[in-house]
Amino acid sequence: MDTITADQAAEAAKGLTFEKVWAALMETRERMEESQKETQKRMEESQKETQKRMEESQRETLKRMEEAFEKTQKQIDELSKNVGGVNNSFGRFTESLFSVGLDKLFNELGYTFTKQGPHVKFKDKDIRRVIAEADYFLEDGQYAMVVEVKTELNEADVDDHIKRIEVIRQYFDERGDKRILIGAVAGGFVHKNALDHALKQGLYVITQSGESAVLSELPEGFTVREWLGSVGK
């Protein structure tokens, strides 16, 4: 870098006034401010562009996630529908296994059932809401039997059936039907604890043997539970 002497500096300073120097400083300051503004503007534009790209990327990612979720949900719904359909079909198939000979099976025990119906629904007084449904309902002038059929019978099914019979008992009472209600449970597969529990509760238990429905052996001292009318159980 070249240097200048004091004489050269003095020569260069000739003709300079305070006003000229001040004007030069102000011009330099103005240029610096413009440069800073331009730099700031470019930085802001760059940030906006970066933010815009990030938001677009996020929207695209969110869109893909939503599409993937919808696709997965449809697959789950379809699978549930198919499984539900299979379960319902299998349940109906199990019920059909017990449809033949139920009345004969119990008439051999001394009952005189003359009528048997599948999927008998009991509705409330307004005949709008189903309050109970019997898979099979056997009846005569003195007794009515409520039968629940399960593909796999467990203890909870037995308890649910007892509650179902109690609801039907109330239904009978409200209509002056004094027939005695009794119950039975049936299963394609009956757990040992469910069998013992049902018999202890005074319910008949029906299982499948080959192509025929058979009554499980009744333990010594077994007494069928009878749900009576207004006189109690």
Buried (B, 14 or more C-beta within 10 A) or exposed (E): EEEEEEEEEEEEEEEEEEEEEEEEEEEEEEEEEEEEEEEEEEEEEEEEEEEEEEEEEEEEEEEEEEEEEEEEEEEEEEEEEEEEEEEEEEBEEBBEBBEEBBBEBBBEEEBEBEEBEBEBEBEEEEEEEEBBBBBBBBBBEEBBBBBBBBBEBBBEBBBEBBEBBBEBBBBBBEEEBEBBBBBBBBBBEBBEEBBBBBBEBBBBBBBBEEEEBEBBEEEEEEEBBEBBBEEEE
